């Protein structure tokens, strides 16, 4: 979590910039979400899937996917005056997870994207953030033809800690993506405040 400072005619004002991770399994829509909500041209590190890569990456259920993120996606969105989010999309394949520790440094929280056709693919991300006590929300990307799950069903299937938010979204839609981010900021704020009070108490 960091902050930036700027001057305007009324004097010096501070603008808060928060770091958010967007994680999840391979082909779940992380690059799409970052691109949909970013107010700047997003930085992408996508490469064409090679035949060699297909032998180590699980492309089941995403057979038509032709590219993959090999480092990160980056975007920025202003939630309200004085509050911006820097979004870092993580690579989804196991072989790139060494990047996660670096990307998670200083993060306020994370969005774990889930596909109900392949819910098991987001287990590693859920475990990662739970073990590191990084607040996160699960955002179910509603793909066409996917089975309709309620938030409670997803929470139970993923064995989430009590209170972890589950929201439905369309990663292609800016407003839908923004709602997910607002929910995360609100939840992460409550979690960090509670931890601070526990420490003080």
LINRA-V586103 format. One record per helix or strand of 3 or more residues. SS is the DSSP state (H for helix, E for strand). FROM is the first residue (numbers start at 1). TO is the last residue. Records with the same first field share a line. If there is no record, write none. Layout:
SS = FROM-TO / FROM-TO
This chain:
E = 2-8 / 11-24 / 46-48 / 67-69 / 72-80 / 83-90 / 109-114 / 136-141 / 166-169
H = 30-37 / 51-54 / 94-96 / 98-104 / 116-131 / 151-157 / 174-200
